[in-house]
Amino acid sequence: MSDFRLGLLGHPLSHSLSPALHNAALQYTGLRGNYRLIDIAPEKFTANSHLSLIDLLPEKLSGFNITIPYKEKIYQLVNEHTKEAIEIGAVNTVKIHPDGKLSGHNTDLFGFQESFLNYLNADLNGKNILLIGAGGAAKAVVAGLKQMEVGKIIVKSRNKDRLSSFIAETKISEQTKNISTQICSVDENNFDPSQISALINASPIGMQEEVLPSWLNDFLDQVPHDCVCFDLVYRKNKAKPAFAYAALQRKLPTIDGLPMLAYQAKEAFRYWTSFDVPAEIFLRALNL
Ligand code: NAP
């Protein structure tokens, strides 16, 4: 069997824990290969076709993950998509076939669902959710919340145009699939923090050691004591990112992004290699 040359494309990547995860899986399976970081700054990211994307990569790879800020961009550049990638409208895992064809998958949905189930396991059926961020990760979260049949997802983000197209895209799939979950932006909805059952951060807020925005601190003070908090952000050495830290200080049921990182890696490794490595291998690689 040939080597699995794998990697992570994104910027910045200094925070990445993905090499530890995939190296643990390679070791567990005995497969030959490696996993490297491919940090390309947005001004240098010139790919506009699948061929130019391959040219941009530093070596001939068998597959790669994609992180902030390229998930939605790569969706346009691959030749075919899995049903999860189509449903979410973003790609975080690409398989490169020997003829150069690229297949795009999204493993964030699996990562979100498995970590929610194993670490929070709250019943959100019919409940109201506040979601921060309107990028690739937020799209996977919306797909997961719809499957839980939550009542309303209220989305808060920074860039108003991006937020509007995010809401419009998710509304189209609501109509076509007859899904009962409603989705709206914060501006369209006068909501009361005491009516929120889950608070999910799918924005980069807290990736650095920054202070949490004051509106979010105030919000956390007003949610019910059983409001679940899911911070997709994670930091090295199990240090808590700002949102998860603030939620834990208020004794709210909380997880950060580490369990999701482990589960999404498990699904990516299966997609590339066909080996279904136990979740424990990935969780242990993160000391969870
Ligand atoms: P992305 O596509 O760049 O989207 C980020 C979104 O957050 C954008 O809508 C952005 O708005 C918004 N945003 C940025 N700063 C904000 C702020 N201060 N207030 C409100 N909204 C803000 O990134 P992504 O791929 O979705 O990733 C988002 C985060 O999730 C990253 O920290 C990533 O590491 C994490 N993540 C974790 C996992 C995991 O397994 N744990 C998986 C996926 C992602 P603009 O358009 O204005 O920039």
Residues whose N, C-alpha, C, O or C-beta is under 5 A from the ligand:
A	BS01	NAP	T67 I68 P69 K71 G111 G133 A134 G135 G136 A137 A138 K156 S157 R158 N159 R162 A202 S203 P204 I205 M207 L232 V233 G257 L258 M260 L261 Q264
